[in-house]
Amino acid sequence: MNRIILIGNGFDLAHGLPTSYADFIDYYWEKWGKRLQGGYLGDELKDNLCSISQKGEQQPWYWLFPSKDIHKGIIIPPETALEEVKSQPDRFTVKKSPFFEHIDKAVETKNWVDIENEFYLWLKKIFKKDACQYDSPVPLNDELELIKEKLVEYLKFIEDERIKPELTKDCIRETIYEPFKAKDISNESKKIFDDFLIGRLEYLTGGDEHGIDCFLQRFGYSYIDRNTDIETYGKSVTGKHEFPATKDRLDRWKHLQYVNAEKDIVPDCFLWPDQILLLNFNYTKTADLYLTKTSEFRVNHIHGELDNDKNPIIFGYGDELDDDYKEIAKLNDNDYLKNIKSIRYLETDNYRRLLSFIDSAPFQIYIMGHSCGNSDRTLLNTLFEHKNCVSIKPFYYQKDDGGDNYIELIQNISRNFNDMRLMRDRVVNKSYCRPLVPAGC
């Protein structure tokens, strides 16, 4: 039985990394502030998303927005220049491209935005000919590409400057590699879990020292480290007489009872996953920090990697279950499908390798920092309703005021199911869940 860790942007945020879309927009404007402070002329400044110009007589930008106050001897932050520009519409003209203006306004008013979701809403407006500043998907796609380029630039900066081995958290590492818990397993999968438990018991007590050593080394241990624990526990579940059905003295039923009662007598190695896959929806490599160089476990960068042409960034939308998508797909216009994730997945073998993994054996899902929103709905539905999925355990965000986002997360998870009965059985209830980063971690 395996484990899949779904890693979303909340995972990076939990490590103190400023990787939200709002952080990216702030970075974009900070760069604009630096540009204003360094402008020697007074002419219009622009990139492909925004332009800023002066009204009336032009003056050098660095005169208007110096980077230092010589008299006070202080550095003037770039943000100050932008604030002055935005607060003086009688002196300055700020023009933004339509879609960028929309997401920038969302950040200003809500301090939050989902660029991929907003892109799909605009795409549907164009399709339905609703009020929208574009009448074709082509300029919207072009603008999304420009935003993606600047986002990649920002995330490269974060990855180079901030993502270091010392960033890892022990509480997250322990959670990734922790043993299965019987109470997390769905009712429909109890038989599958019992079979796994019996198989692992027979394997670890079977005497194959080399094979057992290889397994233990996946978790940083050796046969010598755990041999005493394995032998001691093996004796505790061994009867005095042979069982007729198995022709040995191993009491499998007692083992199942111990596990279901969560007895401390059961060593962790009897409950560890066979394989662990970190399914990384981020473009950064924070998840890679939790694997050793010799680890057999893997990270699947399903949405691409920074600076890797063989695994290009996938930035768009992925909800084939949406009714409007079905109508859009019927159009004979490929521009509408240019940034649909399920199509872009075919540029690499990441998706195929994921399918091979979930088809190979039963698996449990841990959700770490992924909002489970509609922009990944197609992929999440494939995972959540797969016949081999035995459990879905969300690790929620603990707010400073004591609240959390567990219910919001479950609401999002539910939208990825067609079968609500299945959802209620597979998703672990809150009493068995905990924060991704508990207090004090």
Secondary structure, DSSP 8 states (H G I E B T S, - for coil): -EEEEEE-HHHHHHTT---SHHHHHHHHHHHHHHHHHT--S-S-EE-SSEEEEESSS---HHHHS-SEETTTTEE--HHHHHHHHHH-TTTEEEEE-HHHHHHHHHHHHHS---HHHHHHHHHHHHHHT-S-S-SSHHHHHHHHHHHHHHHHHHHHHHHHHH--GGG--HHHHHHHH----GGGS-GGGHHHHHHHHHHHHHHHTTT-HHHHHHHHHTTT--HHHHHHHHHHHHHHTEEEEEETTTTEEE-HHHHHHHHHTT-TTS-GGGTS-S-EEEEE-SSS-TGGGGS-TT-S-EEEETT--TT-TTS----SB--TTSHHHHHHHTSS-GGGGTTBHHHHGGGSSHHHHHHHHHHHS-EEEEEES----GGGHHHHHHHHT-TTEEEEEEEB-B-TTS-B-HHHHHHHHHTT-S-HHHHHHHB--GGG--BSS-TT-
